[in-house]
Every structure is written in C-alpha cells, then in structure tokens.
Amino acid sequence: MSSRTFLKIGDFARVCHTTKETLLHYDRKGVLKPGYVSDNGYRWYALKQFFDFDLILLLKETGSTLEEIKRYRNAGRRDGYLELFRESIAVLEKEQERIAGRLSMLNNLAAMGEEALQAEYDKLFFERRRAEDILVYPVDSEKITGRESSVECYSECLMRSLMDGNAIDPPLGMIIPDTFAEEGTFRICALFTVNRNHARLTNARRMEEGEYACFFHKGSIQSHGRAFREMMNQLAEMGRKTCGHVYAYDQMNYAFACEDDEYVAKYVVRVGDGKEEQNAGREEVE
C-alpha cells in the first residue's frame, strides 16, 4: 500500500471537506467503506474514492437515501446508477411540479392581497378581463348566508373541487345567477373555484372574455346585499346591460377583514351595449 494513493481517515475527510464522523457513518451503513483497514484498525481510503464520496453527496442532494445508494452501489450492474438517476429525475420533476403549484398559489394570494388593500371600496369601475375556466358547485342559498353554516358550504366546495382533481388554490367565489341579479336580488346559488387543470367536467363553466363591471365591498353579509343592489342600480342608471351571472370573488377574508363578521369581496359581471345580451344564451347554475 502506498501512502501516495491511500490516506488516513482524517486526511481523507479533509480532502472531501467532511468530517471523520460522516465517513464512519457511511462505513457503518455500508455506503462507503475504507479501501483498506490495517491490522491495528486504522482506516485508509484510496484517493480515487473521493469521486465515490462526491457522487454520494450528489445523490443525497437529489433526495436519495443512503439505503437506496447502497442498494444501487452493491447491485453489481453497470447501469445500476443510471436507474437511480432516472428514478431521481422522476422524483425531482414531481417535486418541481409541486413547488410550481405552491409558487403559483402564493403569487395568486399576493395579487389578491395587493388588490384588496389598494381597492377603493363601494365604487363602480370597469376592466377588461380574460376568459376564465371555473368549476361550479350549487349551494343552499339560505345556508350560505349564515355565519356558521357558510363555513360548511365553503368546506364542502373545496373538498368537491379537490375530488374533481383541482388544486385547492384561490380564488374562491360565489355566483348570483343572472335571473336574480337583473332584479337586484342578492341570492347566492353556487360557489366556484378556478378550473386550473381545465378539466372537462359536467360542472365546468367558462367566464367569457370581455368588459366587466366591478365593485369592491367590505362589510357584513347584510351590507353586501345592499352594496350589490347599489351596484346593479348604478349600472341601470348608466344604461349598461349585464350579460350573465354576477361573480363575487372572495378576497382572502381571513387575512384582510378586520372584524369576525366582515367580508371582503370583488363583484364582477360582464356588460354589453344592449345588443350583445339579446343574442347571448342564459348560463346555467345547476
């Protein structure tokens, strides 16, 4: 044995920028054993084992366990590591997808929060909105307006959305059907979530692209009813015709409402020039 090609455990640990304890642990696990053990029990590592140690670090960074690394190292096949590489790629791609989903969720939450904090409440305005796919879940109109029972409605909606293969991702909202909205009646008949996966389900609907009248309000559920009627009255006075249901986006009430019975919502409804809604078929909320 040449001291030029073998190093004592302390020297090898220094070359690998690790500790003796780590090398002893790898030895006990059977992942990286010394190249040679002398009669007096001294452990000697071959210089080329540095690359084995480096590969172990890389595999650990990808999420592989020491047990998995040991199994593939001891497989005795030339493609053993290649199989582990492929498995690690699949795991990391799935993790990347999960992180991308969480990042998207946080971006949505941040955007909703900024909009809620900067909004000018109880003032009608108009904006151009892109088409949006949603999943619709009918609810009991009386139950949804109750303080305690509304939580049950929201919970059931989110669970059904999850069962439909949709991520529990904001925004979440309420739907006031056009038949009630035209009368100025504040009657919530369904909840909706954004259809992130564009699933083709029977409860899938589309909010069409176009110009939308918008209205922010913060207050009790009773004050939301009054604010909604005020919004519809203002549109009527302006001669603006509504085309379809009114959608009320929940603006993270638990984060931006100051009181327990205070709700923050953004109401949006597509508007036309009078001709558009005559040719538009009524949407269904069932």
Phi, psi and omega in degrees: 000130181258134179292347178282335181252349178236144179233147173294162186302322180294317180292322179292323177299320180294319179297323183273358182056046178224196181242160176299323181298322179295316179295320177297322178296315178297324178296313180297324180282349180077020181272318180217097180268153178302150177291335182203139175238121183284169181299329180274007174090001178290137179265132178238135181245135176289145180302324182292345178289349175302321182289328174295317179297317180297321179293322178299317178299317180297317181293324177295323179297331180275358178103001179288142178272163178298325179296319178294317180298317179299317182299317182284329177293325183267005183292334179074018178244147182291332182263013182301310180293325180300320178296320178294321177302315182294319178296320180294322178299316180298319180295315182292325178295321177293319178294321178299320178295319179295317180294321179298322178295318179293322178296318178298318180298315180295321177298319178296316180297317180296318180296317179295319180296316179297319180294318181294321182285331182265354186293147172261107188287150175060035177229124182286135175213170184234146178211153176272127182239143176282163177296145181220130178272134182227162172245129188253135181230107180300147179223165175287120185298328179283321184292323185291338181269356177277144185298312181278317184292336180294327179298319179297321179296315179296317180299316180295321179298313181295321179294318179294323177296319178295319179294334177281004179084015182260141179291142175283089190225131178296159006272162173240146184206177181244156180237127172254110184302152184301326181299324177276321183299320181297333179270355184077020181269123181276088183230107180276121183246350181200158170250160178216154171234157177288133180276083185297325183268002180053040181295140179269083181246163181295335180263013178279135178225171178228130170273116187289153175293146177160190178273132182237139170277137185230152185204120176266140174215145177229126180164192179289167180297329178292319180291333176295323177298317180293318180295322179297315179297323178296320178299312181293324178295319179297319179297319179296318179295330179277352181077019180268126181268140179269147182236087176108193184289163172260131180249129180247109181277127175289120183263055177054061184305320184295342182259329189242355175275140184273329182246158182298324183261022182256132181237143177245126181216151174245117180267133178225140176213136181289141182238152179228191183256011181105327178272326186298316185284342178291329182266354185270131176286149180290141176281162179243141173235094182225000000 
